Amino acid sequence: MAEKTNVTLTLNNETISFAVGEKDRLMDVLRANGYVSVKHGCETGDCGVCTVLLDGEPVRSCMLNAVDVAGRSITTLEGLSRRGEPLHPVQQAFADSGAVQCGYCTPAQMLTAKALLDKNPNPTEDEIRTAMDSVFCRCTGYVKTVAAIQHAGALLRGEEATTGEYLEIVAPPDAKTIDLPDIYRRRDGGRNPLPPLVITPPDMPKTNIVGKSQKKVDTQKLVRGYPVFTDDVQPDGMLYGALLTSPHAHAIIKNIDTTEAKAIPGVHAVLTYKDIPRVPYASGGQSYPNPHPYDQFSLDYKVRHEGDRVAIVAAETPELAQKALRAIKVEYEVLPAVLNAEDAMKEGAPVIHDEPDAVGIHDAKRNIVHRLESGVGDVDAAFAEADHIFEGEYRTQKQQHTHLEPHVCISYWDEDDRLVLRSSTQVPFHVRRMVAPLIGLPVKRIRVVKPRLGGGFGNKQEMLLEDLCAHLTIATGRPVRMEYTRKQEFTSSRSRHPNIIRYKIGVKDGKVTAADLYLIGDTGAYGTHGLTVQMVGGFKGLTLYNAPNSRFVSDVVYTNTPPTGAFRGYGATQCQFGIEVLMEEISEKLGLDVVDFKRNNWLKLGEPMYLARKLGEGREGFDQMLESSGLEQCVNVALQATDFYRKREAYAKQKGTKRKGIGMAVQMHGSGIAGLDMAAATLKMNDDGSFNLQMGATDLGTGSDTILAQMAAEVLGIPVEDLIVYSSDTDFTPFDTGAYASSTTYISGGAVRNVAEKIKKQIQEHAALMLEMDNPDALELRDRKVIAPDGRSVTLAEVALSSLHQQNQHQIMATASHISYTSPPPVATQFAEVEVDTETGEVTVERLLMVVDAGRIINPITAAGQVEGGVAQALGLARSEEMVFDDEGRQLTTTWGPYHVYSASEMPAVDVIFVQTNEPSGPFGAKSISEIAMDGVSPSIVSAIHNATGVWVRQLPLTPERVWRAIHAAKTEDVTMAEAVSA
Amino acid sequence: MRETVTNKIYVLPENGTSYKQLILPADVSLQAVYEAAEVHPMLRESLGTPVTWQVRNETSVRKAVLSPQLAPRFVAALLALSTVAEFGDGEMSLEAYLRRTDTRPEALIALHVPAEVRGRVMAESHVGRTPADEPIVSVRAALDVQNDVVTQARLAFTGAFRESARIAAEASKLLSGKKLDDDTIARVAQAVSEEVSPPDDFIGSEEYRREMVKVVTRRALEACKKEVK
């Protein structure tokens, strides 16, 4: 055992001593002693979520040894306000401004903000942004972070100030003559946070709670840093699990010797493929039956990418667990690796899945997992009749989610010998079903608890640690914790599919009459979401312009790279990048106005989506029609807000090195998976007229708990604070497929609306009994009362007490489900303004404006937060984020430094305008919001670069070198798109 | 030059034979340097994003010098400003100090940075993936100019050599004795691109970095030229 030193310091204004080892990190010591607001996000000091104040100055507690802070003063978030005390103004401002999404980085952000305001009570916006560069946030895009700190400054200066507001205007149906508030035109070129603008049609039904900026129901616990995340609560006797991963991209484990590792005192289990059953499975958290292939095994004798699973250990301390990993002797037979999809399909390429027991691989010898062929109409005839045919190839890269909270799971046996998995997952119910056969337990002996999530963005729609953690608990009988390192997040978790996107488009009389999409999807070493991501890509990428003659062919291909999976956007982002750039290239070639050309062709209200039945998600879908669309209005608003045509014309004439550009794109997404996603919710009335709202829906930081509570409150005529919201736990909440596919507002919202209606009916019936009325339907629920037409009323508390204790005694309670056979697309337009340095290829994005029709906006602040955060992730995809490998398949981008996500100081102005429509199938008219924010940024920036320079860049990310090469190539050759056929 | 070094940043006044010296004790944090009123804007700028507030608080001047990858633009700025390293056994140029292999970390006592040198013009230029990313290549130029003629020039780069920060010595010499005209600037930019030995990686290929070295050198020297005027 390492020697311990007693270190005395001042912690949150109290003198305290810790016994620490020489190399114990301050972060670990603080967390071990209950200061769990200090978070772990990486091991390299990049993310800053472990920030504490050292003598008032922000420092990263993961980079400091505890012994080095002896005698110094440390402040953690727990020191800003204690339980029961009023919030510190910084906490209050973050809570009120909507700056808290998942809440994982929030403690570090607030401490840094406090340090800034202590030093500089009235910082400029730039000073705030620069200070916040030290703490990454992957959810917010920093818009509301900046607003919160500005507000906190005002509060601390004793000024009157408001925050967390939105503007709403009523507009005519076409929005052509809208009286746009001038701030949204950004005439000053600034990037100060603007409140979201909500444009409402005059006939939108009125609501009381829905549609308002209700503060998030989980705000208090998040701004106070309470122990709400998976790793914040650890059971007694817990062991530390650790994962040995492959250093090779492709190898057979010839021999693995665990003798020495097992002999280390304090090591309780060392497991390899020899120790656990060999059960093929797919790790993607999807509905039963999981789509093929079943090409994974919890542990295998072969490794197929750097970071692949080799062995697992459980030990008394993290250090012992690492020591045990180092003591495992592995003899590999290294095999040739193939790192890109085109090479992988070639004759003679290394075969990645040659195991005989994998299930459902289309052509394992050519590494093709799936071959998809689908279509409608007579594509060849339509091409033959077309006036023009255009082709374009576009490429997108492998992007990592980089949620701040790593994958983490704690498993233990409960008092009934049932296995509990406390896991940071987006899909608790899928995990329960999927893990059961792998660990040999029936579903009824497994409970999955989802605490708060520190972001997921699709990556936690995979079962990555739960089976391993469970195996270790089964082997040891002890609680076990497993957490990915940041490097493992890059090498062992999931990522966005790199795609090669080849479109062929036929145009006749200005209309897109034929479309052909060939999509190569690189699924990495395992199939997981390979099928469904490409199907979504094909459907969305061909439906935006909805040619009646469309063909989709896709090869989903294995490579020796970390598996890809679900990532916000899910194929639609990649394919809409391709189609949007190609549509603009076509408009240029035909001399058409790009907006007019797109408008003439985009999916219109009342049109059938031709491919909806053919391209479901992993199976046949359902016929669908567009029943709400504000796309025309969205584009009209954006044209006005950006002064698009004037700038576009002026920028096209520029000379010189630094050139401005403006671009646009349109996009559509979906709201859940039609005919597949199902959600349920339970409402139960309590003695005081409050309600438990129990949902399987999984709030991963999006604010879904809040907006779902708003829907229930709207129906029941109560404030949101009368709802006790709980999600999700497979023992105590009803089923929900999980938080993915932009389903929660629409599908889970439908379930909440349904259950609230049921409860309302029960309340009306009981109140009618109390009021001796014959017509319960005539009773109105409002202001926590049930009110009769004659003015008499009973309170909900009286109804509760009566129903539980006095009259016709029963529990007012219900569960309801919801499934939809349509997936109404939210639609949007993205406008981008850039400056391009033609000598260097640098692109500075100055403004991103997104105008979105997501149906009824349930909560403008949380909805705007979704757009702002999505746009920031999309900006990273467009500009810098790329997982890069050397020739042997070793990843070069396993930290945030070389990977580079956008930080606060470099974010452009990000503006959000909502054009509300009333989707007939949605709860209160709502559609979805989360994923569509990913789809338009890349093509709109390409459009803007073209406006500035005249060149097309068809591959992401838009690095300076790539743009520079395109500009240079344009000087020497014709790089404009080739018109293949001209009829 | 040697004085008793405290743990605070201070300025030694001009003494007739020497310029004012800004003294950066080895133990002070980069944040103290960043905040010090006496610090030249080029030094302060070099400590901005992507060097974060937290990193500045945790990193001493000593650590920054001994691990130049932590704040390469800061080290480049120090090199451009003709910084002298004071250590246990004496003093030498920072450039020479960085080349030493026998230097023990604790040996560095302070950095002496010439301040307010008459006739000195300075400029910075860089190319980056995004505005707050570590630049792909950057240059910091410090030129001493008398009667329109450059008497001494130091061009310090990041992203252009194997080292995190390094002076392009040969190209810098080319400037001495020359007027800062367009022809000289073009020749120096070309010379720099031939002198550097940039890495070749996914952030920027060798070819691209070489071309960008040319661009940033020209831009920095053009900025210096404007300042001279």
Interface residues (C-beta under 8 A of the other chain):
Chain A: G45 G48 T51 L54 E57 P58 V59 R60 M63 L64 T112 A115 T130 A131 D133 S134 D837 E839 T840 E842 T844 R879 S880 E882 V884 L892 T893 G897 P898 H900 Y902 S903 S905 E906 T959 P960 E961 W964 R965
Chain B: Q31 G48 T49 P50 T52 W53 Q54 V55 N57 E58 V127 G128 R129 T130 P131 A132 D133 E134 I136 D201 F202 I203 G204 S205 Y208 E211 M212 V215
